[in-house]
Amino acid sequence: MKAKLLINLFLIGFIFQIQAQTDPNWTYIRTDNTGIGGQLHYTIKGDAFNNIWTGGYTSSVDEGSLVRIATNDTVYTNWGTYAENYLPNGLIFDIEFDHTGVIWVATEKGIATSGDGLDWQHYDTANSSLLADQTEGMAIGLNDDLWAVTTNADNSINGVGFYNGTLWEYYTSSNSGLPAGTRLNDIAIDESDIKWVASENGLIKYDGVDWTQYTTANSGLSSNNILEIVIDNQDKVWALVGNAVDIFDGTDWTHITSDDLPVSNLNASSIAIRDDKIILTEGSNSRALIFDGTDWTVETINYSIFDCYIDTDGNYWISGSGVVGKFDGVDWTRFTRNNTGLPDNFNDDIFIDSQGRRWFANGQGGIQVFDCPNWEVYGPNNEGLFPNPQPLFQTTIGTSITEDGDGDIWFTYDGTSGYAIQIPDGNYSDYASWVIWDNTNSHSFLQSLQEIEATDNGLIFTRAYNGNTFMYDKAANTWTLWDFTNGLTGNPNCLTGRTGGKMYLGQYQGIDIYDNGTWSRMDLSSQGIEHISDIQFDNNDIMWVATTEGLWKYDGTDWTNWNSTNSNIAADNVRAIDIDANNNIYISAHNTQTAPYYGGISYFDGTGDTFTTFLDASSPLAHKQVEDIEVDEFGNIWALTQSEGFSIYNPNGITGFECIDRSLNRILSVPTVGSESLDKGISYPNPFSVTTTIVFNSNNVKPVSIVVYDLLGRKIKSVLIEDVSEGKNTFTLNLSDQSTGIYFCKITSNKKSSTIKLLKK
């Protein structure tokens, strides 16, 4: 049984998001900071709470994130690199936790660490004794010291870094027994605090005094090129050399080769062990060799595998190119960008429903809903984790989302079979209630749907790529096609519902208006208004129109125009409009036709000619081509920045993301132990004002570590007691330099630990 002392470090996520970003008024929703992040997942690990951790990296843009997968409710939390300061780099090679839950992240450009998930410290060649930034592997020592192996194109500066919480040391071939000119691949630490380093020139052992090199010439190693090291629960060292696993118990060597496995040849690149379970993965062969304690089996995977892990429930995990996979012994579950978050940075629509849920449409994942912090993805590539409501010809292209007056959510796909999906009452998790409309049960011409919009009296309009516009009457349960023969005067570019059952369809030089069965046209050619892309009505029923000639306002009598010649609007080509409850007007606009290209977002109160404008070149806005804009209930402005996901701005500071909890749960003890090793210590007096006496028992004379943490899990004092006797031991702890409050004293001997709660008054 584990006796856990948990530190509650819950701080609402948006507070840290403000701390971490360069500008507290901006944040971003992207593929690399939602779900499992980027495309390449080089490592996978678990923590004391059975969360799974990986790194998602996209090499083409050099961006990525640290990813936590909460397996109890499948919530994904990301610490990204895009405009954020969580990590020095998105290419993550290793993740480790010390015995109190402090996280360490090894990246291509140094090491990042955090005790709470909120504040991060970076270490690299600029602020430590490390001579190389690329950190291939890490391990945690007996006293929660960090040991890390780093590599560089110059093999002479490859080495082992050591950090004791205060000072850095760095070992290379010039100041230690490390072999010269050798790439270092991994490091592990056994129960005796001995360090084992995997290198291209053998297995290296460091006992704190001497360095010992094992090679094929002086040991039972099968190969000198060691890829990875793990230590099992019997303190044996497992060295993976590709075509074999060499196992060393300190005296004898044993081996696992293809002769012991159900494969004719072995080319393993990663290994994980938990108790009697083993997983070997072959990146080049896309295979996982799994030992369940009795038998070996082979699982063939259709993607490259980089790393593997076994969780406390006995599930086997692998990470690779585009996928994180889980195998429970029977079935595989695949987690990808297409079923865990925003699948693509190219998007077509954003919609915020009446319940504050964010809906997205894009070309890779179809339709997504972000019901913070949860994501669901509705498309053919979601691996069956969520519905793909396209039984006939499927498409990954989602196009539009809306909500009708009854609270039903509707969304569309750009496919040959149409597909307008109706979710009654907006209850998307009630999958059985979904209504799927396609060209077999609505209208035979229904296809290539581009936009969907509802009136307030039960009429749903959808416009197609070829200009056909379909209307569904909920009361009559009928579908009608509107085209040039029965109402339309031009191909519509946009749809906007208005109170009283009206629908406005913007086109080249006019607006077609549907009003309870009657069509009329507003001809705008005399005003010089062309290419209408959006229409909105404010709280005073004034119409606002987005065009290629700027923003227009119509109060029922007069037209007013704002463009780049009479205002500081972002650009003349206005793409979308949104209006908040205070009648503030928000627009997205861009010039991507003639150089110099520019674009951004603008907003104002509807009077005067001065906007608050953000252009991509002079603000944190991610891209100039802003195609859509929405304002949520917190005053956050969501800008659909073409090819760069969503840029979110709030002049009063980003809020509304409290659901994203980037804090870390912390554990300040390991499993309690019996009298055969270390009894749980006591302290007296407790509470105390200056000093307290720590009393503990030991059954050996090995050194004992005393480490004191404050309430936030920060290490404030560390002492190594070397004069230890069997039986009862005492130590006087002086905290005169600390303020009053709660502290935790961790007593560690031979990696067996116990924690005492202290109260300084």
C-alpha angles and dihedrals in degrees: 000000000000120000102207127189106198125200113210105223097165110152117161111264100236092060091063092040087061091047094048100047124076091235119035091205094063136063136159142224110207142148091258095054101041131065113350091341123221130009103266121066109184098171140029126189141158134226134215091275095055093253114147119229129198141150123243115205133178110200097194092066099022092236135126147131146235107251130205117193112198100209095195092067103004096243117160121213121189135199101194137194100214105106088333133107101214096108135017091228140005096228101095121189102173143006125200138173127208121224092274096049100261107152126226122192123195114208141171090261104040142296129307125197137179136179095199107018089246106078118040133196122204125207124193141135091295099060105022140041091264111125095194127043102202104093112198101179145358139197135186120234132215094274094043090265116156120235118188137175117216132190138201138176084255101069091196091076097045108119154135119279122207126194123181096186093272112037135035126219126184127202123202134159088273096061104024144029094276110129115255123254095010131141113229117215110177146351134211134178124215131213091273091056091251114151120226119195125196114215141164086252102053140285116316124204125197119185096180093271111037134040117216125190121206118197138161087269097060106022146031094274114137093208137007093226103086114186103184142359131209131176117219128213090268090057093250119148116234113199116192112211100170103251092042146017112232115204121200123189094183093271113032135039125221129177145213113207137160087278087069095044137069091249131085094225134018124217103163123174102177139030137189130183132191118173104306096343122099135181125190119186129200110205096190095045094039091228135134119207109204129193113193095189093276112036141025119232133180122230116191114212124194097222139057114277123213106171144001141205140180117219128214091264091057096253117146117228130193132183127200147127108346096337144080109196133197124198118191094187093272111037137030123225116198122206115197140157087268096063107028109048144334103345099199139023088217106082137175105195146009123197129179112203130210091268093055095253117145118228125194135190123199145152101257108040103026108220128359134186122205106201093173120278094004127075130199123186124202111198142097093269098057093102091237095290089122135016122286099198096200110100095168125038107357131211134185091214115104115186117178147001133199143160125229129215092270093057094255114148117222129190135173141210130212096234139127091250095054107227120196108177121208120200109192113229089355090275095146095173090063091082094171091064095056115118116214115205117191137148092284097061105022117032126337092229094054108125144115093033114194106176141010128199135168135214122220093252103058104279118132118197124195125181123207132213093257094052097261110141122202127200125200117199107205094196094051095032090224136133124217129190115218118196140137091300099061112021119331121099096188144004107285121234097188143012127218127177120215132193116276096044097291127145123198118204114194118208142161101305104353152023126253111212125203113199116178096312099331127101126209134167132226105206110209100173092104090057091053090242113152141170101015111205102172141011126195135172122216128216091276091054091250114151122233119193130197114212142156088261095058135266119332131197125199119189094182093272112035135039121218124190133200118193139150093279098056103028144021093257114155093247141329095250099079111191107179143007134205130179126202130212091270092056094252111154121225125189141177117213140164145175108219098146104074130027134286089054119207142151146151144139132305135186139180141156094263096261133092123010102271118106132184098239134186120192123191093240096054105031141043089267105132101221141009096229101079108175103173139020135195134174117213131209092270094055093256112148112220113205119191098220107195113244091358105073118235128334113203123200134182120175089209095049129281113288138161095068095098089121091070102083110192094171119113126236107230130210120199100189141048126215113314113251135215131245091276091079125006126351119213108272128232133207133211136229096025116193093041137169106214114351137017131188118239114208123192139159127230132183093206141036098245117130118276124215121218114195125175123203131188124230092277092055096255116148109240103166135019127183130174112210108205098170098075126155130197111266125011120018131177134200130182113227116203117199098166090127093057130082123245117279145081122323135175125222116202118199115198131183123167089345092303110122145184131181130217123200112227129195117202111195 
